Amino acid sequence: MTVPRHIAIIMDGNGRWARERNLPRIKGHEQGAESVRAVTEACVELGVEFLTVYAFSTENWKRPAAEVAALFVLLEHFIAQELPTLMKNNVRLAAIGRLHELPDTCQRALAEAIAQTAANTATTLILALNYSGRAEIIDAVQALCADAAAGTLGDIDQDAISARLYTAPYPDPDLLIRTSGEMRLSNFLLWQLSYTEIHVTEKLWPDFGKDDLRAAIAEFNKRQRRYGGL
């Protein structure tokens, strides 16, 4: 079986999961954090090098203030709680997005965990936080313009743009998984998903586990990736 080098996940359905159980929405997010742990462990077991999860989009700021605040508390709790497990499993933590706009306490917790796990060599867990695919491309264009103004810009080609994206250190995803049956990209990794295989499941994210990841990889192995060729 071919294991994708890089898997990206749009973790959809936390709110619906909670609503179906007459629970507060934050309970769905808490259960969703459990799925992140399980899937990360599965990636380590299977030899997946990179796992990128869409944790908080720039559009999520439009949600009720109480929910947004609770999400950031949950993020800090997740980082603190999971750090020993990340270290035990040799997982490196990373993050992409406009991180400077996150609450200061989140920025500090994230930076400390990234520093502590920097030498780990198994799977890299990349949290997309305050992330927007369009914003990422805008920021890359601004970086190109700054380099042009400084006289350090060479040819503008795909490599030049890719080198200025948040994801510059990582390969493009081989497999995108979206839960809850939604059939859209939701402004996620718009540049990087050009030739990514897509797997959509009806399962809500809090119900998604190791077996579901293996099933997605099994389906991935049935695909023929032609990259526009024959």
C-alpha positions as CSV (number, residue, x, y, z in Angstrom):
1,M,0.0,0.0,0.0
2,T,1.2,3.5,-0.9
3,V,1.0,5.8,2.0
4,P,0.4,9.5,1.2
5,R,3.4,11.6,2.2
6,H,1.1,14.5,3.1
7,I,-2.5,14.4,4.2
8,A,-4.7,17.5,4.7
9,I,-8.0,17.4,6.5
10,I,-11.0,19.8,6.6
11,M,-12.5,18.8,10.0
12,D,-16.1,19.5,9.4
13,G,-19.1,18.6,11.6
14,N,-18.2,19.4,15.2
15,G,-21.2,21.7,15.7
16,R,-23.6,19.2,14.0
17,W,-22.3,16.4,16.2
18,A,-23.0,18.4,19.3
19,R,-26.5,19.5,18.1
20,E,-27.5,15.9,17.3
21,R,-26.8,15.1,21.0
22,N,-28.3,18.3,22.4
23,L,-24.9,19.4,23.7
24,P,-23.2,22.8,23.5
25,R,-21.2,23.4,20.3
26,I,-17.9,23.5,22.3
27,K,-18.5,19.8,23.3
28,G,-18.3,19.0,19.6
29,H,-15.0,20.8,19.3
30,E,-13.7,19.0,22.4
31,Q,-14.6,15.6,20.9
32,G,-13.1,16.8,17.6
33,A,-9.8,17.4,19.4
34,E,-9.9,13.7,20.4
35,S,-10.1,12.8,16.7
36,V,-7.1,15.0,16.0
37,R,-5.1,12.9,18.5
38,A,-6.3,9.6,17.1
39,V,-5.6,10.5,13.5
40,T,-2.1,12.0,14.4
41,E,-1.2,8.7,16.1
42,A,-2.5,6.8,13.0
43,C,-0.3,8.9,10.8
44,V,2.7,8.1,12.9
45,E,1.9,4.4,12.8
46,L,1.4,4.4,9.0
47,G,4.4,6.6,8.2
48,V,2.6,9.7,7.0
49,E,5.2,12.5,7.1
50,F,2.9,15.5,7.2
51,L,-0.7,16.0,8.5
52,T,-2.3,19.4,8.0
53,V,-5.6,20.1,9.8
54,Y,-7.9,23.1,9.2
55,A,-8.3,24.2,12.8
56,F,-9.5,27.8,12.6
57,S,-10.2,29.8,9.4
58,T,-10.2,33.6,9.0
59,E,-14.0,33.3,8.5
60,N,-14.4,31.6,11.9
61,W,-14.0,35.1,13.5
62,K,-17.7,35.7,12.4
63,R,-18.9,33.1,14.9
64,P,-20.4,34.2,18.2
65,A,-17.7,35.8,20.4
66,A,-18.3,33.3,23.2
67,E,-17.7,30.4,20.8
68,V,-14.5,32.0,19.4
69,A,-13.1,32.6,22.9
70,A,-13.9,29.0,23.9
71,L,-12.1,27.7,20.8
72,F,-9.0,29.5,21.8
73,V,-9.2,28.2,25.3
74,L,-9.6,24.7,23.9
75,L,-6.6,25.3,21.6
76,E,-4.4,26.2,24.6
77,H,-5.7,23.2,26.5
78,F,-5.1,20.9,23.6
79,I,-1.5,22.1,23.2
80,A,-0.7,21.7,26.9
81,Q,-2.5,18.4,27.1
82,E,-1.0,16.9,23.9
83,L,2.6,18.1,24.3
84,P,3.7,15.0,26.3
85,T,2.0,12.7,23.7
86,L,3.6,14.6,20.8
87,M,7.0,14.1,22.4
88,K,6.4,10.4,23.1
89,N,5.2,9.8,19.5
90,N,8.1,11.9,18.0
91,V,5.6,14.3,16.4
92,R,6.7,17.8,15.4
93,L,4.2,20.6,15.8
94,A,3.9,23.4,13.2
95,A,1.4,26.1,12.3
96,I,0.4,28.1,9.3
97,G,-1.8,31.2,8.9
98,R,-1.8,34.7,10.1
99,L,-0.6,33.6,13.5
100,H,0.2,37.1,14.7
101,E,-3.5,37.9,14.9
102,L,-4.2,35.1,17.4
103,P,-4.6,36.0,21.1
104,D,-1.2,36.5,22.8
105,T,-1.7,33.6,25.1
106,C,-2.3,31.3,22.2
107,Q,0.7,32.6,20.3
108,R,2.9,31.9,23.3
109,A,1.6,28.4,23.9
110,L,1.9,27.6,20.2
111,A,5.5,29.0,19.9
112,E,6.6,27.1,23.0
113,A,5.2,23.8,21.8
114,I,6.7,24.3,18.3
115,A,10.1,24.9,19.9
116,Q,9.9,21.9,22.2
117,T,8.9,19.5,19.4
118,A,11.2,21.0,16.7
119,A,13.7,18.1,16.8
120,N,11.0,15.4,16.5
121,T,11.3,13.4,13.2
122,A,8.1,11.3,12.7
123,T,5.0,13.0,11.6
124,T,4.7,16.8,11.4
125,L,1.3,18.0,12.6
126,I,0.5,21.3,11.0
127,L,-2.3,23.4,12.5
128,A,-3.9,25.8,10.0
129,L,-4.9,28.6,12.4
130,N,-6.5,31.9,11.3
131,Y,-5.9,30.5,7.9
132,S,-7.3,31.5,4.5
133,G,-6.1,30.2,1.2
134,R,-6.8,33.6,-0.5
135,A,-5.1,35.5,2.3
136,E,-2.1,33.2,1.9
137,I,-1.9,34.0,-1.8
138,I,-2.3,37.7,-1.0
139,D,0.6,37.5,1.5
140,A,2.7,35.7,-1.1
141,V,2.1,38.4,-3.7
142,Q,3.0,41.1,-1.2
143,A,6.2,39.2,-0.5
144,L,6.9,39.1,-4.2
145,C,6.3,42.9,-4.4
146,A,8.6,43.6,-1.5
147,D,11.4,41.5,-3.1
148,A,10.8,43.3,-6.4
149,A,11.1,46.7,-4.6
150,A,14.3,45.5,-3.0
151,G,15.7,44.4,-6.3
152,T,16.0,40.7,-5.2
153,L,13.2,39.2,-7.2
154,G,14.1,36.8,-10.0
155,D,11.7,35.1,-12.4
156,I,8.0,34.9,-11.2
157,D,7.0,31.3,-11.7
158,Q,5.3,28.6,-9.8
159,D,8.4,28.0,-7.7
160,A,8.7,31.6,-6.8
161,I,5.1,31.7,-5.5
162,S,5.3,28.4,-3.7
163,A,8.4,29.6,-1.9
164,R,6.5,32.5,-0.4
165,L,3.5,30.6,0.8
166,Y,3.0,29.6,4.4
167,T,3.5,26.0,3.3
168,A,6.9,26.6,1.7
169,P,8.7,24.0,3.9
170,Y,6.2,21.3,3.1
171,P,5.2,19.2,0.0
172,D,1.8,19.7,-1.4
173,P,-0.9,17.3,0.0
174,D,-1.4,14.0,-1.8
175,L,-4.7,13.4,-0.1
176,L,-7.4,15.8,1.1
177,I,-10.1,14.4,3.5
178,R,-13.3,16.3,4.2
179,T,-15.8,15.0,6.8
180,S,-19.5,15.6,7.1
181,G,-20.2,15.1,3.4
182,E,-19.6,18.7,2.3
183,M,-18.3,19.1,-1.2
184,R,-16.3,22.3,-1.2
185,L,-12.7,23.4,-0.4
186,S,-13.8,26.2,2.0
187,N,-10.8,28.5,1.2
188,F,-8.3,25.8,2.3
189,L,-4.9,25.4,0.6
190,L,-6.2,26.7,-2.7
191,W,-2.8,26.7,-4.4
192,Q,-1.5,23.5,-2.9
193,L,-4.5,21.3,-3.7
194,S,-4.2,21.6,-7.5
195,Y,-3.5,17.9,-8.0
196,T,-4.5,16.5,-4.7
197,E,-6.8,13.5,-4.5
198,I,-10.0,14.2,-2.6
199,H,-11.9,11.9,-0.2
200,V,-15.2,13.0,1.2
201,T,-16.9,11.0,4.0
202,E,-20.4,11.5,5.5
203,K,-18.9,10.9,9.0
204,L,-18.8,13.9,11.2
205,W,-15.3,14.8,12.4
206,P,-15.8,13.8,16.1
207,D,-16.7,10.3,14.8
208,F,-13.7,10.0,12.5
209,G,-10.9,7.7,13.7
210,K,-8.0,5.6,12.8
211,D,-10.0,3.0,10.8
212,D,-11.6,5.9,8.8
213,L,-8.1,7.2,7.9
214,R,-7.0,3.8,6.8
215,A,-10.1,3.5,4.6
216,A,-9.4,6.9,3.0
217,I,-5.8,5.8,2.3
218,A,-7.1,2.5,0.8
219,E,-9.3,4.5,-1.5
220,F,-6.4,6.8,-2.4
221,N,-4.5,3.7,-3.5
222,K,-7.2,3.0,-6.1
223,R,-6.6,6.3,-7.8
224,Q,-4.3,6.9,-10.8
225,R,-2.6,10.2,-10.4
226,R,-1.8,11.6,-13.9
227,Y,-1.1,15.3,-13.0
228,G,-2.8,16.3,-16.2
229,G,-1.1,13.7,-18.4
230,L,-2.4,10.5,-20.0
